[in-house]
Structure formats: structure tokens, C-alpha cells
Amino acid sequence: MDTLQVFLAAQAELLRYAVRITGDTVEAEDVVQEAWLRFRSITSARVLEEPNGYLFRIVQNLALDRQRRKKRETQIFARGDAAAIALVPSDRPSQHVGAEAKDELAALRRALAQLPERTRRAFEMHRFEEMKLVEIAAELRISKSLAHSLVIDAVEFCKAALRRDW
């Protein structure tokens, strides 16, 4: 089955069908385009007995999904700014997550304080100052491989310390 020919033969009818559902030609064109991508993906994996029916089902599902999404967006934003903002989930962590993060940060600080000065400094330069290993090596006057080892040692030490505290 040549999926492109099947699609092209049905494209105009698919577009009319999508316009009836969405009520918008531009949106219908987007739906048909997305339907083609999905159809091509599906037909590359298996042979369909009714490719036309499958195409129309894809268009119907995509168009209805878009209509539902548009309706939800309209309901959210039609209520006004305050109501819309109230419905948007906050990206701020919960109090519980914030408290856990503070505890974890305190444990990390304790672990860093236990490291030898050079190891701690190599870790800080790499993680906090975003320095490359070559730069760390030059700053500490050590080899690049030793700088790498120090950073790895610090990371492993901190991981172990955090596991012990949790």
C-alpha cells in the first residue's frame, strides 16, 4: 500500500471533514497535516485493512481533541485574569518539598565541610563556578586527571553523605 497516494486521494475530503468538526479552515489544515504524520507512522509499522477509514478516524479524534482543548482554554481564560491565574498550577515547591530541600542542602554543606580543602575547592569550581577540568587543574596547579579524580571523589562523598542522612 502506498500511504502517500492513499492520503493524497482522501486529502480534500479529510479537510472538508475536519472543517465541519473544527469550524476553522486553518485549524482543519493543521489537523489533516497531523493526521498524515500519525497515519504514516502507523502504516510503517503495520498494514491496515481500511486505510481510508483509519485516516478519517485519526482526523476525527484529532479535531475533537482540539475542540475540547479550545473549550477548556476558553473556560479558563474567559473567567478573567484572577480566575485564570488561580487555575494555573504554581511552580513553587510545596512547604514539605521546600523543607526537604533545605534539609538536603544542609546535609550537603556538612558533607562539603568534611572534604579536604583541595577536593572541596575542585568540586565547587566545577559545580558552582562551571569551570572545566582544564581550568580547575590550572587554578590548583594539578593535572587534569587529578582534577577529574577530585571532582569525582567529592561527588561520591556527597552522594554517600546524603544517603546516610536520608
N, C-alpha and C positions, 0 to 999 in steps of 0.2 A: 504494500500500500504506500503510495506517495502522499505523505501527510501534507505537504505544501499544496499539492493540487486539490486535495480534499478541502483544505482550509480556504484556498482561493475561490473554489467553486461555491462555497457557502458564505463567503465573507459579507457580501451585500445583504443577504438575508439575516445573518448574525447581527449586523449593525442595526438593521431595522428592528429586530427583536430587542436588542439592548436599549435602543432609543425608547421603545414602548415602556420598558421597565424603569429606566432612569429618568426619562423626560428631558434628557440633555444630550445633544449630539456629541459634544466633546467628551463627556464622561463615557458615553457609549463607545466611542472610538478607543478610549483607554481600556475599557472592559474587554473589547474584542482583541486588542493587542495582548493583554494579559492572558486571555483565553488561549491565544495562539501559543504563547510561551509554555503554558501548562500542558496544552494538547501535545505539542512537540515533545515535551519531557516525558509524558505518559507513553506516547506511541514509540518512543525509542526503547522503552523497557518491555513493552508487550504489544501484541496485535489486538486490535479492537474489532468486534463483530459489527458494531454500529457506530462508526466514527462520527457521522453527522449528528446522531442523537447525543453522543457523548459531548461533542462540541457545543451543542445547544444547552446541554445541562451545565457545562462549565460556565457559559455566558450567563445563564440564569442565576446560578449560585453567586458568581462574582457581582453581578448587578444588584442582586438582593442584599448581599453583604454591604455593598457601598451605600445602598439606600438606608439600611439600618444604621450604619456608622454616621451618615449625614444627619439622620433623625436624632441620634444621641447627641451629636455635636450641637445641633440646633437647640435642643432642650437645655443643654448645659449653658451655652452662651446667650440664649435668649433671656435667661433669668437676671442678667445684669452682672456687672463686674464682681461684686461681693459674693454672689451666689456661685459664680463660676470658679472663683478663687477657692471657695470653701470645698468645692468638689475635686480640686486638683490635689493629689497626694503630696505631702510635704517630703522634701528630700533631706530634711533634718533627721538625724537618728533619734530613736526613742530615748527616754531617760535611761532605760535599762541598758540599751546598747551604748549610750554615752558613758554610763558608769563603768561598764565592762572595758570600754576603750581606755578610759582613764587608768583603770587598774592595770591593764596590759602595758600601757605606756610607762607607768611607774615601775613595773617589773622589768621592762626593757632598760630603763635608766639604771636600775640596780645592777642588771647584768653588765651593761656597758662600764659601769664604775668598777667592776671586778676584773675587767680585762687589763692586760699590760698596756702601758701608755701607747706604745708604737702600734699595737694591734687595734686598740680603740681608735687612734687617730687615722689609721688606714681605712677603717670601716667608715668613720664619719666623713672622710674626704670622698670616699666612693659613693656612699648612700645619700648624704645630705648636701654635699657640695658638687655632686655629679662629676667628679674628676675621673679621668681614665686611669687605668693601671699604670701607664707610662708616666703620667703626670704625678701620681702618688709616689712611684719609685723615685722620680727625680726630686720631689719635695723631701722625702725621707732618706734620700741617698742610699737606696737599696735597689736590688734587681727587680725587674718586672715580675718575675716568677715568685719572688719573696713577697712582693706587694699583693699578688694574687692569693698566695697562701694565707697572708694575714687577714685579708678580707674574708676569705672562706672560713678561716678559724673563728673569726668574730661572728659571722652569720650562724655557724653551727653552735657556738657557745650560747648565743642569744636564743636560738630555737630551743635548745635544751633547757635553758633557764625558764622560758615561757611554758614549756611542757610541764616542768616541775611545779610552777606556780599555779597552773590550771589543773 
